[in-house]
Amino acid sequence: MKITQVSVFLDNRPGVLAELTEYLGAKGVNIRALSVAESRDFGVIRMIVPDPSRVAELLGKKGYNIRKVEVLAVRVTDEPGGLGKALRVLADEVLNVDYLYTFLDKLGGEAVVILRVDNLDFAKAVLKNKGFSLLSQDDFQRL
């Protein structure tokens, strides 16, 4: 199953990330996973939230430059090599991982990997075929 990630483009200066997260917190948004990639002048904040459409609307109205992106959320065992097993499955099918970030599923006690892959539908099928479970957008409502 694909999920929607909200990507936000921010100036790389002190306080910008605090402003963003405080604003979302004040609106009752609980960020489930977050990644920050930066360059000298700007940063890209990638986040998984329970209701990405609402968050995108809130941030758009506030003037943030946002983009919604489809990604996969794959459960992996929370042990040494757990991530490697999932990545090997993708590599064996010549699927390129553009980026990833992880978090722990506090309900299931497993690690979850957020993946942006060059062919999401094929990657989803390959992972499921090899026994990996994927989270849905609804799963993030319960976390």
Secondary structure as UniProt FT lines:
FT   STRAND          2..11
FT   TURN            14..15
FT   HELIX           16..26
FT   TURN            27..28
FT   STRAND          33..38
FT   STRAND          42..48
FT   HELIX           52..61
FT   TURN            62..63
FT   STRAND          65..76
FT   TURN            80..81
FT   HELIX           82..92
FT   TURN            93..94
FT   STRAND          97..105
FT   TURN            106..109
FT   STRAND          110..117
FT   HELIX           120..129
FT   TURN            130..131
FT   TURN            137..138
FT   HELIX           139..142
//
